[in-house]
Amino acid sequence: MIEPEDLESFAAAEEVALVCGWHYAVAAEWRPHVRFTLSAFYGKRRPTRDVLGVQPDLLAQAEAGVTFGELAAEQTYWPVARAQLLHLLWHRRLGLDLAQPLTDRSRVVLAGGVS
């Protein structure tokens, strides 16, 4: 589906992604669940205060590669933790595989390059 005149641009983008350590794919259209997942993240895009201090624990636990549901359930204030998880995902402090729908079984990982 890529036009011949666009091949060079796509090849250059792939090389940049490779150098940055990113995965690269060209998608003709989003899978239906991706739109809903990104919409959930987008709802938590604005700056937010972590008044209950759950973010440091969420980030620390994410290093172990646990699931979204496990991360939230480990917190005393799990509804707040779920909102903070979406915020951290939008701001790329955490990551997950968008090839699958976001559920409590989605594996959450610490985003690369986070100090």
C-alpha positions as CSV (number, residue, x, y, z in Angstrom):
1,M,0.0,0.0,0.0
2,I,3.1,2.3,0.2
3,E,3.5,4.4,-2.9
4,P,6.9,4.1,-4.6
5,E,7.7,7.8,-4.0
6,D,7.2,7.2,-0.2
7,L,9.5,4.2,0.1
8,E,12.6,6.3,0.9
9,S,10.8,8.1,3.7
10,F,9.5,5.0,5.3
11,A,13.0,3.4,5.1
12,A,14.5,6.5,6.8
13,A,11.9,6.4,9.5
14,E,12.7,2.7,10.1
15,E,16.4,3.4,10.4
16,V,15.8,6.2,13.0
17,A,13.5,3.9,15.0
18,L,16.2,1.2,14.9
19,V,18.9,3.6,16.2
20,C,16.6,4.7,19.0
21,G,15.8,1.2,20.0
22,W,12.2,1.4,19.0
23,H,10.0,-1.1,17.2
24,Y,8.9,0.1,13.8
25,A,5.8,-0.9,11.8
26,V,3.7,0.7,9.2
27,A,0.0,0.3,9.9
28,A,-2.7,0.8,7.2
29,E,-5.2,1.4,10.0
30,W,-5.5,1.0,13.7
31,R,-6.9,-2.1,15.2
32,P,-10.2,-1.2,16.8
33,H,-9.1,-1.6,20.4
34,V,-6.1,0.7,20.0
35,R,-8.4,3.8,19.5
36,F,-10.2,2.9,22.8
37,T,-6.9,2.3,24.7
38,L,-5.4,5.6,23.5
39,S,-8.6,7.4,24.4
40,A,-8.4,6.1,27.9
41,F,-4.8,7.3,28.2
42,Y,-5.7,10.7,26.6
43,G,-8.2,11.3,29.4
44,K,-5.3,11.4,31.8
45,R,-3.0,13.6,29.7
46,R,-3.2,16.7,31.9
47,P,-0.8,17.4,34.7
48,T,-1.9,15.8,37.9
49,R,-0.7,15.8,41.5
50,D,0.1,12.5,43.1
51,V,-1.3,13.6,46.5
52,L,-1.4,10.0,47.8
53,G,2.1,9.2,46.6
54,V,1.3,6.1,44.6
55,Q,3.4,6.9,41.5
56,P,6.8,5.9,42.9
57,D,5.5,2.5,44.0
58,L,3.8,1.9,40.7
59,L,7.0,2.7,38.8
60,A,9.1,0.5,41.1
61,Q,6.6,-2.4,40.8
62,A,6.5,-2.0,37.0
63,E,10.2,-3.0,36.8
64,A,9.1,-6.5,37.6
65,G,6.8,-6.6,34.6
66,V,3.5,-7.2,36.3
67,T,0.0,-6.7,34.9
68,F,-2.1,-3.5,35.0
69,G,-4.6,-5.2,37.4
70,E,-1.8,-6.4,39.7
71,L,-0.2,-3.0,39.9
72,A,-3.5,-1.3,40.8
73,A,-4.6,-4.0,43.3
74,E,-1.3,-3.7,45.3
75,Q,-2.2,-0.1,46.2
76,T,-4.4,0.8,49.2
77,Y,-6.2,3.3,47.0
78,W,-6.6,1.1,43.9
79,P,-9.0,3.4,42.0
80,V,-6.5,6.2,42.3
81,A,-3.7,3.9,41.3
82,R,-5.7,3.0,38.1
83,A,-6.0,6.6,37.2
84,Q,-2.3,7.2,37.9
85,L,-1.4,4.2,35.8
86,L,-3.2,5.7,32.8
87,H,-1.5,9.0,33.4
88,L,1.9,7.3,33.5
89,L,1.1,5.4,30.4
90,W,0.1,8.5,28.5
91,H,3.3,10.3,29.6
92,R,5.4,7.3,28.5
93,R,6.8,6.6,32.0
94,L,5.3,3.2,31.6
95,G,4.6,1.1,28.5
96,L,2.5,-1.7,27.3
97,D,1.9,-3.7,24.1
98,L,-0.9,-2.0,22.0
99,A,-1.2,-5.1,19.9
100,Q,-3.7,-6.4,22.5
101,P,-6.6,-4.5,24.2
102,L,-5.9,-2.9,27.6
103,T,-7.2,-5.2,30.3
104,D,-6.2,-6.0,33.8
105,R,-4.1,-8.8,32.3
106,S,-2.1,-6.3,30.2
107,R,1.6,-6.5,31.1
108,V,3.0,-3.1,32.1
109,V,6.7,-2.3,31.8
110,L,8.9,0.6,32.9
111,A,9.5,2.7,29.8
112,G,13.0,2.8,28.5
113,G,15.2,5.8,29.4
114,V,13.2,6.7,32.6
115,S,15.6,7.6,35.4
